[in-house]
Amino acid sequence: MPTKSIAVPDTVYDRVQEEAAAEGTTVEQLATQALERDLARRWLDRIGREGDRRRGSMTDAEVEAIVERAVQETRTRS
C-alpha cells in the first residue's frame, strides 16, 4: 500500500512513540489506528447530527412508526 507522510509536533510524535512501544506495535500502526478511530467518530457524530436534524420534534414512537411503515413497504415490494 502506498504511504503518505504527515507532520506532527515533536511532542505528539514522542507520545505516539512511547505508546506504540508500550503496546508492542509500530508508530505507523498506532497512528493509523488512531486516525481511523477519530475519522469513524467524526462520521458517527455527523450522522447523529443529521439524524437529529431529520427527526425534528418527533417522539420515539413516531420515529418507530415511520421505520416500521418503511420496512413493511420494502417487504411488500420484494
C-alpha positions in Angstrom: 0.0 0.0 0.0 1.4 3.4 -0.9 2.1 5.6 2.1 1.7 9.3 2.8 3.5 11.3 5.3 2.0 13.8 7.7 3.8 16.2 10.0 3.0 16.3 13.8 4.6 18.2 16.6 7.5 16.6 18.2 5.6 16.3 21.5 2.8 14.3 19.8 5.3 12.1 18.0 7.1 11.3 21.2 3.8 10.3 22.9 2.8 8.1 20.0 6.3 6.5 20.0 6.0 5.8 23.8 2.6 4.4 23.4 3.5 2.2 20.5 6.4 0.8 22.3 4.3 0.1 25.4 1.7 -1.7 23.2 4.3 -3.6 21.1 3.3 -2.0 17.9 4.8 0.4 15.4 4.3 4.2 15.3 2.7 3.8 11.9 0.2 1.2 13.1 -0.7 3.2 16.2 -1.1 6.4 14.2 -3.2 4.7 11.6 -5.5 3.1 14.2 -5.9 6.5 16.0 -6.7 8.3 12.8 -9.2 5.6 11.7 -10.9 5.8 15.1 -11.1 9.5 15.0 -12.5 9.6 11.5 -15.1 6.9 12.4 -16.1 9.0 15.5 -16.4 12.1 13.4 -18.5 10.2 10.8 -20.8 8.9 13.6 -21.1 12.4 15.1 -22.0 13.8 11.7 -24.6 11.0 11.1 -26.0 11.7 14.6 -26.4 15.4 13.9 -28.1 14.6 10.6 -30.5 12.2 12.3 -31.3 14.7 15.0 -32.0 17.3 12.3 -34.3 15.0 10.4 -36.0 13.8 13.5 -37.0 17.3 14.5 -39.5 17.1 17.3 -40.8 13.6 16.6 -41.2 11.3 19.5 -39.6 7.9 19.7 -43.0 6.3 19.0 -43.4 8.5 15.8 -39.9 7.5 14.6 -40.6 3.8 15.2 -43.9 4.0 13.3 -42.2 5.6 10.3 -39.5 3.0 10.4 -42.0 0.2 10.7 -44.0 1.6 7.8 -40.9 1.8 5.6 -39.9 -1.8 6.5 -43.4 -3.0 5.6 -43.4 -1.1 2.3 -40.0 -2.6 1.4 -41.2 -6.1 2.2 -44.3 -5.6 0.2 -42.3 -4.6 -2.9 -40.0 -7.7 -2.6 
